[in-house]
Amino acid sequence: MFKKPLFDIFPSAPADLDPALLDAERVPSHIAVIMDGNGRWAKLRGKKRLEGHRAGIEAVRETIRCANDVGVEYLTIYSFSTENWKRPADEVGGLMGLFAKTMLAETEGLHEEGVRVMTIGDMQRLPAATRNAFEKAKERTRQNDGMRLVIAANYGGRAEILRAANACVREAIERGEAADSVAPIGEAEFSSHLWTAGIPDPDLVIRTSGEMRVSNFLLWQIAYAEFVCSDALWPDFDRYELLRCLLEYQGRRRRYGAVS
């Protein structure tokens, strides 16, 4: 169900986009976004990469607002991967400061909109100021029952799967089970040890900048998600690009391996 009239959500739609075609009953419950293209956006404008990341903040705001307004229940954004530590130290440091500053600045607005902030990933490796900013946002919005904003920070799909597998092994050892008598692990049990435990799998994965890679993102969870790749660099991604992605998603039939 839309939280606002469609004209208010998409007031200036391009001529080739008709917001009225969006079906409220078929809006994906969970959208996951791989935000790509900040660096290229900056390079095209002769700016430093960090300027591209700063410019991308408005795209994050726009996507959160629009997703919330059209009735998305979970929005997961891939903000920093386990591999991103390989980037130049000044860029990583700038990103961490940007995360902290932005999170602190945006928390009250998110709270007023009823959005609940959640995080996935190994948060312990983040600088204290960044980690504390995320924790404050989570605590401030903990009681909200609106859209869940899931921020993937220091997140990697392979690391998550290894972590869950090791947790299952530890539990078997703690139960005193012999190696040759351990019961097979089911999907539900395994999923309960993932960072995303309790969060439904994504229905739609959006990747910007025209790239077609999953980049170690939600490897377990996206098994049957629909993928839409937008050519827009992330700072240029707006509610109308999101509308395009939603309409493309709604034009597909999800079969989950079965015959339609």
C-alpha positions in Angstrom: 0.0 0.0 0.0 1.4 3.4 -1.0 1.9 5.8 2.0 1.3 8.8 -0.2 -0.6 9.5 -3.5 1.6 8.5 -6.5 1.6 12.0 -7.8 3.2 13.2 -4.6 5.8 10.5 -4.7 6.6 11.0 -8.4 5.6 14.6 -9.1 7.8 15.2 -12.2 8.0 11.9 -13.9 9.7 11.8 -17.4 7.4 11.4 -20.4 8.4 7.8 -20.8 7.5 6.9 -17.2 3.9 6.5 -16.0 3.8 6.2 -12.2 0.2 5.0 -12.5 1.5 1.7 -13.8 3.0 0.9 -10.4 1.0 -1.8 -8.7 0.9 -1.3 -4.9 0.1 -5.0 -4.4 3.3 -6.1 -6.2 5.9 -3.7 -4.7 8.8 -5.9 -3.5 8.9 -6.4 0.2 12.7 -6.3 0.3 15.0 -4.3 -2.0 18.7 -4.6 -1.8 20.9 -2.1 -3.5 24.5 -2.3 -4.7 25.4 1.4 -4.9 28.1 1.6 -7.6 29.6 4.5 -9.5 30.6 7.1 -7.0 34.2 7.1 -8.1 33.4 7.3 -11.8 30.9 10.1 -11.2 33.7 12.1 -9.5 36.3 11.3 -12.1 34.0 12.5 -14.9 33.8 15.8 -13.1 37.5 16.1 -12.2 36.8 15.6 -8.5 38.3 13.4 -5.9 36.7 10.0 -5.2 35.5 11.1 -1.8 33.5 13.9 -3.5 31.6 11.2 -5.4 30.8 9.4 -2.1 29.5 12.7 -0.7 27.4 13.2 -3.7 26.0 9.7 -3.3 24.4 10.6 0.0 21.6 12.5 -1.6 20.8 9.4 -3.7 20.7 7.4 -0.5 18.2 9.9 1.0 16.1 9.9 -2.1 16.0 6.1 -2.3 15.1 5.7 1.4 12.3 8.3 1.1 10.8 6.8 -2.1 11.1 3.2 -1.0 9.4 4.0 2.3 6.6 6.0 0.5 5.8 3.1 -1.9 5.6 0.6 0.9 8.9 -1.3 0.8 9.3 -3.1 4.1 13.1 -3.7 4.0 15.7 -1.7 2.1 19.3 -3.0 2.3 22.1 -0.8 1.1 25.7 -2.0 0.5 27.7 0.8 2.0 31.1 -0.8 2.6 32.4 -4.3 1.8 35.0 -6.5 3.4 37.1 -5.9 0.3 36.8 -2.1 0.4 39.6 -2.0 3.0 42.0 -2.5 0.0 41.2 1.0 -1.2 43.6 3.9 -0.5 43.8 4.7 3.2 42.7 8.3 2.7 39.6 7.2 0.9 38.7 4.6 3.5 39.3 7.1 6.3 37.2 9.7 4.6 34.4 7.1 4.1 34.4 6.2 7.7 34.1 9.8 8.8 31.4 10.4 6.2 29.4 7.4 7.6 29.6 8.7 11.1 28.7 12.3 10.2 25.8 11.3 7.9 24.4 8.7 10.3 24.3 11.2 13.2 22.7 13.9 10.9 20.1 11.6 9.4 19.0 9.6 12.5 16.3 12.0 13.7 14.7 12.4 10.3 14.6 8.6 9.9 13.1 8.3 13.3 10.4 10.8 12.4 9.5 8.8 9.3 9.2 5.6 11.4 12.2 4.0 9.8 14.1 1.4 11.9 17.9 1.3 11.3 19.6 -2.1 11.3 23.2 -3.1 10.4 24.7 -6.3 9.1 28.4 -7.1 8.8 31.4 -7.2 11.2 30.9 -3.9 12.9 33.8 -4.4 15.3 36.4 -3.5 12.7 34.9 -0.1 12.1 36.5 2.9 13.8 34.8 3.7 17.2 33.2 6.9 16.0 31.6 5.2 13.0 30.5 2.2 15.0 29.0 4.4 17.7 27.1 6.5 15.2 25.5 3.3 13.8 24.7 2.1 17.3 23.0 5.4 18.2 20.9 5.3 15.1 19.8 1.7 15.9 19.0 2.5 19.5 17.1 5.7 18.6 14.9 3.9 16.0 14.7 0.5 17.7 11.0 0.8 18.5 9.9 2.0 15.1 7.6 -0.3 13.1 8.1 1.2 9.7 10.5 0.3 6.9 13.7 -1.4 8.0 16.8 0.3 6.7 19.5 -2.4 6.7 23.0 -1.0 6.3 25.6 -3.5 5.2 28.9 -2.2 6.6 32.2 -4.2 6.5 30.0 -6.8 5.0 31.0 -9.7 2.8 28.8 -12.6 1.7 31.6 -15.2 1.9 32.6 -14.0 5.4 29.0 -14.3 6.5 28.7 -17.8 5.2 31.9 -18.9 6.8 30.9 -17.3 10.1 27.5 -19.2 10.0 29.1 -22.5 9.1 31.6 -22.2 12.0 28.8 -21.3 14.4 27.0 -24.4 13.4 30.1 -26.5 14.0 30.7 -24.9 17.4 27.2 -25.6 18.5 27.5 -29.3 17.5 30.7 -29.6 19.5 29.1 -27.9 22.5 26.3 -30.4 22.3 28.9 -33.2 22.4 28.0 -34.6 19.0 30.6 -36.9 17.4 31.8 -36.0 14.0 30.2 -39.0 12.4 26.8 -38.4 14.1 26.2 -34.7 13.5 22.7 -34.2 12.1 22.6 -32.5 8.7 22.2 -28.7 8.9 19.0 -27.4 7.4 18.5 -24.1 5.6 16.5 -22.6 8.5 19.2 -23.5 11.1 22.0 -22.2 8.8 20.1 -18.9 8.1 19.6 -18.3 11.8 23.4 -17.9 12.1 23.7 -15.3 9.3 23.9 -11.6 10.0 20.6 -11.3 8.3 18.8 -13.7 10.7 15.2 -12.6 10.9 15.3 -10.5 7.8 13.5 -11.9 4.7 15.5 -12.6 1.6 15.5 -9.8 -1.0 12.9 -9.9 -3.8 14.8 -7.3 -5.9 18.5 -6.5 -6.2 19.4 -3.2 -7.9 22.9 -2.5 -9.1 23.8 0.9 -10.5 26.4 2.1 -13.0 25.7 -0.6 -15.5 27.9 -3.2 -13.9 26.6 -6.8 -13.7 28.3 -8.4 -10.6 27.0 -9.4 -7.2 30.3 -8.3 -5.6 30.1 -10.6 -2.6 26.7 -9.2 -1.6 24.1 -11.4 0.2 25.4 -14.6 -1.6 23.1 -16.9 0.4 20.1 -14.6 0.4 19.8 -13.6 -3.3 19.3 -17.1 -4.6 15.9 -16.3 -6.1 16.0 -12.5 -6.2 15.3 -10.6 -9.4 18.1 -8.4 -10.6 17.8 -5.0 -12.3 20.9 -3.2 -13.5 20.6 0.6 -13.9 23.1 2.5 -16.1 22.9 5.5 -13.7 26.0 6.2 -11.6 24.9 6.1 -8.0 24.9 9.9 -7.4 22.5 10.2 -10.3 20.1 7.6 -9.1 16.8 9.1 -8.1 13.2 8.2 -7.4 12.5 8.0 -11.1 15.4 5.5 -11.7 13.9 3.5 -8.8 10.5 3.7 -10.4 12.0 2.2 -13.6 13.5 -0.6 -11.6 10.2 -1.3 -9.8 8.3 -1.4 -13.1 10.8 -3.7 -14.6 10.5 -6.0 -11.6 6.7 -6.0 -11.8 6.9 -7.0 -15.4 8.5 -10.3 -14.5 7.2 -13.6 -13.3 9.0 -15.2 -10.4 9.0 -19.0 -10.6 11.5 -20.0 -7.9 12.7 -22.9 -10.1 9.2 -24.2 -10.9 7.4 -24.1 -14.3 5.1 -21.2 -14.8 
